[in-house]
Amino acid sequence: MAIFNGNWEIFFSENFNEYMIAIGVPDDRRQQAMQTLGDSSKMTYKISSDGDNWTFGVTTSAGSRDIKFTLGTEIDTTTLDGRPLKALYTLDGNKLTEKQTGPDFESVNVRTVDGDTMTMVMTGNGVSCTRKYKKN
């Protein structure tokens, strides 16, 4: 969906540390994640879509990677801290939902766009986190 396409930079994150604890991110990796993924980290998403085929380019101070997926098709991937997981992306109107299932955790991440702001609400093992991105 075209409203998601573009470059997005994080500017707000609430309850991220608590969310990471809930999904089992180890202490040492959680500290690094707060630096590389937190609201002052300059983390960016470059999102592009062509029909049901999507690419998320994720760039942090620790590096970058692309996640390619087709809506409705489960993929094998990893968390940004390297743990294996399965992810399934679906689109319902202007709501892009990502369901992640990994060892000992499940997370549902819902992205919506309002103007030049993308909001992502991540809920894992009963704990929610809200992250917001500005379109560049």
C-alpha positions in Angstrom: 0.0 0.0 0.0 1.5 3.3 -1.1 1.0 5.1 2.2 3.6 2.9 3.8 6.2 3.4 1.0 9.1 5.7 1.8 11.8 6.4 4.4 10.8 6.5 8.0 12.9 7.7 11.0 12.1 6.9 14.6 11.3 9.8 16.9 9.3 8.3 19.8 9.4 5.1 21.7 7.4 4.2 24.8 7.7 1.0 27.0 10.3 -0.5 24.6 12.6 -1.8 27.4 9.6 -3.5 29.1 8.5 -5.0 25.8 12.0 -6.4 25.2 12.0 -8.0 28.7 8.6 -9.6 27.9 9.8 -11.2 24.7 13.0 -12.5 26.3 15.8 -10.2 24.9 18.8 -10.9 27.1 20.1 -8.1 29.3 23.3 -7.5 27.3 21.4 -7.3 24.0 18.7 -5.2 25.5 21.2 -2.5 26.4 22.6 -2.5 22.9 19.1 -2.4 21.5 18.2 0.7 23.5 21.2 2.4 21.9 20.7 1.2 18.3 16.8 1.0 18.2 15.7 3.7 20.8 13.9 6.9 19.9 17.2 8.9 19.7 19.0 6.2 17.6 18.1 7.6 14.1 16.9 4.1 13.2 15.2 4.1 9.8 12.9 1.9 7.8 12.8 2.1 4.0 9.5 0.5 3.0 8.6 -0.4 -0.5 5.8 -2.5 -1.9 4.7 -3.8 -5.3 1.3 -5.4 -4.9 1.7 -8.1 -2.3 5.5 -8.1 -2.4 7.1 -5.9 0.2 10.6 -5.0 1.4 11.6 -3.4 4.7 15.1 -2.0 4.7 16.1 -1.5 8.3 19.1 0.7 9.1 20.6 1.2 12.6 23.9 2.3 13.9 24.8 -1.4 14.2 24.2 -2.1 10.5 21.4 -2.7 8.0 19.4 -5.5 6.5 16.4 -6.1 4.2 13.4 -8.1 5.1 11.5 -9.3 2.0 8.0 -10.8 2.3 4.8 -11.5 0.5 1.5 -10.6 2.3 -0.1 -13.7 3.7 3.0 -15.9 3.4 4.9 -16.9 6.5 8.7 -16.4 6.3 11.7 -17.5 8.3 13.7 -14.6 9.6 15.4 -13.3 12.8 14.8 -10.7 15.4 17.2 -7.7 15.2 19.1 -9.3 18.0 19.6 -12.5 16.0 16.9 -14.9 17.4 15.1 -17.1 14.8 11.4 -16.5 14.3 8.6 -17.0 11.8 6.8 -13.8 10.6 3.5 -13.4 8.8 2.4 -10.0 7.4 -1.2 -9.1 6.5 -2.8 -5.9 5.3 -6.3 -4.8 6.3 -7.1 -1.4 5.0 -4.4 0.9 6.2 -3.3 -1.5 9.0 -0.2 -3.6 8.3 0.0 -6.4 10.9 3.1 -8.5 11.5 2.8 -11.7 13.7 6.1 -12.9 15.0 6.5 -16.4 16.6 9.8 -17.3 18.1 11.1 -19.6 20.8 9.3 -18.6 24.0 7.5 -15.5 22.6 4.8 -14.3 20.3 4.5 -10.6 19.2 1.9 -8.9 17.1 3.2 -5.6 15.6 0.6 -3.3 14.0 1.7 -0.4 11.8 -0.6 2.4 10.7 0.0 5.7 8.9 -1.6 9.1 9.6 -0.1 11.8 7.3 3.7 11.7 7.7 3.6 9.6 10.9 3.8 5.9 11.1 2.8 4.3 14.4 3.8 0.8 15.4 2.2 -0.8 18.4 4.1 -4.0 19.3 2.5 -6.4 21.8 4.5 -9.4 23.0 3.6 -11.8 25.8 1.1 -9.3 27.1 3.3 -6.2 27.1 2.8 -3.3 24.6 5.2 -0.8 23.2 4.4 2.2 21.0 7.0 3.5 18.5 6.5 6.4 16.1 8.3 7.3 12.9 8.4 10.4 10.7 8.4 10.2 6.9 11.5 11.8 5.4 
